[in-house]
Amino acid sequence: MKHLALALLGLTLAPRAALAVNLIADLGGPAGFGSSYLEDNDDASSSEVDISRAFPGGLRYFNGTYRSIYVNNNGNVSFRGAVGQYTPSPFPVADQPMIAAWWGDVDTNGHGRPQRNGVWWDVRPGQVVITWHNVGYYSAHVDRLNSFQIVLRGGAQMDEGQFEVEFRYQRCEWTTGDASG
């Protein structure tokens, strides 16, 4: 009976909102998120980004070792090639290893960089940070914005090829674009 009372008490508590986390913003460039960025686009990706400065031996992931990534506008990074798909597929996507902090229809054609619609990255020894800063959604909407990061870290305490992934969410106001229903 004591457990039932505690469970019922838990149901009467108000739900909590998730707390926003500050983005890492001391990385240089006009917005502080790095000097490399994607041009305004919908569903585009970077060219191959060399991460060997951060991880000289590469990253071991999905039975492969990777020395480069592709920064995809839609909230993720991939390892074997660019991904323009904006509607998520179930994980794992075996033919295309990726790390996704978000996988939605990001559209940065609403302009405003560096204050909004910026996808930035920074590569330095032991760390890669990819930031989607105040990004809108398809079709060039900026009435709701999302800000989040993927942080890849390695270090002397880890074996060669090992790494940690951190997702940081500061602002999440939308989930899908107009083309996603």
C-alpha positions in Angstrom: 0.0 0.0 0.0 2.9 2.3 0.8 4.2 1.9 -2.8 0.8 2.7 -4.3 0.6 5.9 -2.3 4.1 7.0 -3.5 3.1 6.2 -7.1 -0.1 8.3 -6.8 1.8 11.1 -5.2 4.2 11.1 -8.2 1.2 11.5 -10.5 0.1 14.7 -8.9 3.4 16.5 -9.4 3.6 18.9 -12.3 5.7 17.8 -15.3 9.1 19.4 -15.6 10.4 21.1 -18.7 13.8 20.1 -20.0 16.5 22.5 -19.1 18.5 24.2 -21.9 22.2 23.7 -21.9 24.6 26.5 -23.1 26.3 25.7 -26.4 30.1 25.7 -26.5 30.8 29.1 -28.0 34.4 30.0 -27.6 35.6 28.4 -30.8 36.2 31.4 -33.0 34.5 32.6 -36.1 31.8 35.3 -36.3 29.3 33.5 -34.0 31.9 31.8 -31.8 31.1 28.3 -33.1 34.1 27.9 -35.5 35.2 29.4 -38.7 33.9 26.6 -41.0 30.3 26.7 -42.0 27.6 25.6 -44.5 26.2 28.1 -46.9 22.5 28.8 -46.6 20.7 25.7 -48.0 18.1 23.1 -47.7 19.2 19.4 -47.4 22.9 20.1 -48.4 26.1 18.9 -46.8 29.7 19.9 -46.4 32.4 18.5 -48.5 34.6 16.0 -46.6 35.8 17.4 -43.3 39.2 16.2 -42.2 39.1 15.3 -38.5 42.6 13.9 -38.2 43.7 17.0 -36.3 41.3 16.0 -33.5 41.7 12.2 -33.9 45.1 11.4 -35.7 44.3 7.6 -35.7 40.7 8.2 -36.8 37.5 7.2 -35.1 36.4 3.6 -34.8 32.7 3.5 -35.5 30.4 0.8 -37.0 33.3 -1.5 -37.8 35.2 1.2 -39.6 37.9 3.7 -38.8 37.1 7.2 -40.1 39.4 10.2 -40.5 36.7 12.5 -42.0 33.0 13.4 -41.6 30.3 15.1 -43.6 28.3 17.8 -41.8 24.7 17.5 -42.9 22.4 20.5 -42.7 19.6 18.3 -41.3 21.2 17.9 -37.9 23.7 15.0 -38.2 27.1 14.0 -39.3 27.9 11.0 -41.5 31.0 9.1 -42.3 30.9 7.5 -45.8 29.3 10.4 -47.7 26.9 13.3 -47.4 23.3 12.7 -46.4 20.5 15.0 -47.6 17.6 12.9 -46.4 15.4 15.0 -44.1 13.0 12.3 -42.9 14.7 9.9 -40.5 15.2 6.2 -41.1 15.3 3.7 -38.2 18.8 3.3 -36.6 21.1 1.8 -37.3 21.5 2.9 -40.9 24.0 0.2 -41.6 25.1 1.4 -45.1 25.7 5.0 -43.8 27.1 5.3 -40.3 26.0 8.6 -38.7 25.6 10.5 -35.5 22.4 12.5 -35.3 21.6 15.0 -32.6 18.7 15.9 -34.7 17.3 14.5 -37.9 14.7 16.9 -39.3 14.2 19.2 -42.2 16.5 22.0 -41.3 16.3 24.8 -43.8 18.8 27.7 -43.4 17.6 29.6 -46.5 15.8 32.0 -44.0 19.2 33.8 -43.8 20.5 35.7 -40.8 23.9 34.2 -40.2 25.7 34.7 -37.7 22.7 35.4 -35.4 20.6 32.6 -36.9 20.6 29.8 -39.5 24.2 28.9 -39.1 25.7 25.4 -39.2 29.3 25.7 -38.0 32.1 23.3 -37.1 35.4 23.5 -35.3 38.2 20.8 -35.3 41.0 21.0 -32.8 43.2 18.4 -31.0 40.9 15.9 -29.1 37.6 17.6 -30.1 35.2 18.3 -32.9 32.2 20.5 -32.3 29.4 20.9 -34.8 26.8 23.5 -34.1 23.3 24.2 -35.6 22.7 27.7 -34.2 19.1 29.1 -34.3 18.2 27.1 -37.4 14.8 27.2 -39.1 12.8 24.5 -40.9 11.5 23.9 -44.4 10.4 26.0 -46.2 12.7 28.8 -45.0 10.7 29.3 -41.8 12.3 31.3 -38.9 9.3 31.7 -36.6 10.6 28.7 -34.6 14.3 27.9 -34.2 16.5 25.1 -32.9 20.0 25.3 -31.5 22.0 22.2 -30.7 25.5 20.7 -31.0 27.3 17.4 -31.5 30.6 17.2 -29.6 33.1 14.4 -30.4 35.9 14.1 -27.8 38.9 11.8 -27.5 41.7 11.9 -25.0 44.8 10.4 -23.6 42.7 8.2 -21.2 41.1 6.5 -24.2 42.4 3.9 -26.5 43.2 5.0 -30.1 40.0 5.4 -32.1 37.7 5.6 -29.1 35.7 8.7 -28.6 32.8 10.2 -26.6 29.7 11.8 -28.1 27.9 14.7 -26.3 24.6 16.2 -27.6 23.9 19.7 -26.3 20.4 21.2 -26.8 19.8 24.9 -26.1 16.6 25.6 -28.0 14.1 23.1 -29.6 11.0 24.8 -31.0 10.2 22.7 -34.0 10.2 19.0 -35.1 9.3 18.8 -38.8 9.3 20.9 -41.9 6.4 21.5 -44.3 7.4 18.6 -46.6 7.3 16.1 -43.7 3.6 16.3 -43.1 
